[in-house]
């Protein structure tokens, strides 16, 4: 499980790091959606939310 996904729980003391020297492979995160002239509002909201929320976590 990526550390950025659990970081909030570790900071609150709800979880503890057990294997802190474990090698983590970093990578890119991509969002893919169909190319269309009109993007559904729900899709645009998800893309905007991910673009705002994910960078501070990684």
Backbone bond lengths (Angstrom), bond angles and torsions (degrees), N, CA, C in turn:
res aa  C-N    CA-C-N  psi(-1)  N-CA   C-N-CA  omega(-1)  CA-C   N-CA-C  phi
1 X - - - 1.449 - - 1.529 107.53 -
2 X 1.324 117.91 132.26 1.465 120.53 -179.81 1.529 111.97 -61.52
3 X 1.323 115.66 139.65 1.464 120.02 -178.43 1.522 112.21 -62.40
4 X 1.343 117.77 -34.20 1.466 120.01 -178.92 1.516 111.55 -64.82
5 X 1.325 116.97 -24.94 1.451 120.55 -179.65 1.529 111.33 -75.64
6 X 1.324 116.84 -28.90 1.463 121.41 -176.86 1.518 113.80 -105.62
7 X 1.322 117.48 -4.33 1.462 122.33 -174.53 1.524 113.20 -53.76
8 X 1.317 117.31 -40.83 1.467 120.13 -179.00 1.532 111.61 -62.01
9 X 1.324 117.39 -35.87 1.463 121.19 -179.50 1.529 111.32 -72.38
10 X 1.329 116.10 -36.36 1.464 120.40 177.28 1.522 109.77 -66.63
11 X 1.328 117.35 -43.59 1.467 121.19 179.80 1.523 111.99 -61.93
12 X 1.331 116.94 -33.78 1.475 120.77 179.52 1.525 112.33 -84.79
13 X 1.328 117.31 -4.33 1.452 120.54 179.72 1.519 113.81 81.38
14 X 1.316 117.86 10.50 1.459 121.62 179.90 1.527 111.85 -80.88
15 X 1.327 116.62 -20.87 1.462 122.55 176.78 1.520 107.82 -137.61
16 X 1.324 115.85 159.14 1.463 120.87 176.06 1.526 108.98 -126.53
17 X 1.324 116.07 150.01 1.458 121.77 177.10 1.518 108.20 -79.74
18 X 1.331 116.53 128.19 1.459 121.11 -178.95 1.528 110.77 -104.12
19 X 1.311 117.72 -45.38 1.462 122.03 -178.83 1.523 109.58 -110.80
20 X 1.324 116.36 73.63 1.464 119.70 -175.19 1.526 113.57 -75.14
21 X 1.321 118.66 -15.53 1.460 120.60 178.81 1.530 112.00 -99.37
22 X 1.285 116.95 13.95 1.458 122.29 -179.77 1.528 109.74 -73.14
23 X 1.327 117.08 136.06 1.468 121.82 179.66 1.522 109.86 -70.33
24 X 1.310 115.70 131.14 1.461 121.61 178.95 1.522 108.32 -116.20
25 X 1.297 116.18 126.54 1.462 121.25 178.02 1.519 108.66 -88.03
26 X 1.309 116.16 116.62 1.461 121.14 179.13 1.526 108.93 -81.73
27 X 1.306 116.31 150.73 1.458 119.80 178.68 1.512 111.33 -157.79
28 X 1.287 115.02 176.61 1.456 121.13 179.47 1.521 110.61 -86.46
29 X 1.313 115.69 157.50 1.456 122.45 174.31 1.519 106.75 -116.70
30 X 1.319 115.99 129.57 1.461 120.82 -178.10 1.519 110.04 -124.26
31 X 1.309 116.43 141.72 1.466 122.55 170.64 1.521 106.55 -113.35
32 X 1.313 116.10 127.53 1.458 121.12 -177.31 1.520 108.80 -121.51
33 X 1.326 116.17 131.86 1.455 121.21 177.47 1.515 108.43 -140.17
34 X 1.324 116.60 159.30 1.466 119.02 -177.37 1.526 112.33 -65.60
35 X 1.319 115.11 143.67 1.462 120.22 176.28 1.530 107.66 -77.53
36 X 1.293 115.06 115.02 1.451 120.49 -178.49 1.520 109.15 -146.28
37 X 1.286 116.13 155.30 1.464 119.87 -179.03 1.525 111.09 -67.68
38 X 1.312 116.29 -39.36 1.465 121.18 -178.78 1.524 109.71 -116.63
39 X 1.305 116.25 112.09 1.455 121.99 179.06 1.522 108.72 -85.71
40 X 1.341 118.03 126.90 1.464 119.36 178.84 1.530 111.23 -57.39
41 X 1.312 116.31 144.48 1.463 122.21 -178.02 1.528 111.31 -57.89
42 X 1.335 117.61 -39.51 1.469 120.97 179.40 1.529 110.80 -61.48
43 X 1.312 116.18 -42.08 1.464 120.51 179.35 1.523 110.55 -64.53
44 X 1.322 117.13 -45.00 1.463 121.22 178.89 1.523 110.72 -61.09
45 X 1.329 117.95 -39.62 1.471 121.92 179.10 1.525 111.19 -63.53
46 X 1.334 116.89 -42.42 1.468 120.52 179.12 1.521 110.50 -64.89
47 X 1.316 117.20 -44.65 1.463 121.01 179.22 1.527 110.55 -60.81
48 X 1.314 117.10 -46.40 1.467 121.01 179.28 1.523 111.59 -62.75
49 X 1.335 117.02 -41.65 1.469 120.98 179.81 1.522 110.87 -64.57
50 X 1.321 117.36 -43.37 1.465 120.68 178.09 1.524 111.50 -64.27
51 X 1.321 116.82 -43.57 1.465 120.82 -179.59 1.525 111.78 -62.11
52 X 1.317 117.07 -30.25 1.460 120.91 179.93 1.529 111.92 -86.16
53 X 1.321 117.79 -40.24 1.463 121.09 -171.41 1.523 114.47 -85.60
54 X 1.309 118.77 -35.66 1.462 120.81 -171.82 1.528 114.34 -72.79
55 X 1.339 121.28 -45.87 1.473 119.24 -176.39 1.534 115.63 -52.43
56 X 1.335 120.36 -41.93 1.464 117.68 178.43 1.531 113.66 -67.15
57 X 1.325 117.71 -19.40 1.465 121.18 -177.76 1.519 112.96 -83.37
58 X 1.339 117.22 -19.13 1.470 118.04 -174.89 1.505 112.51 -107.92
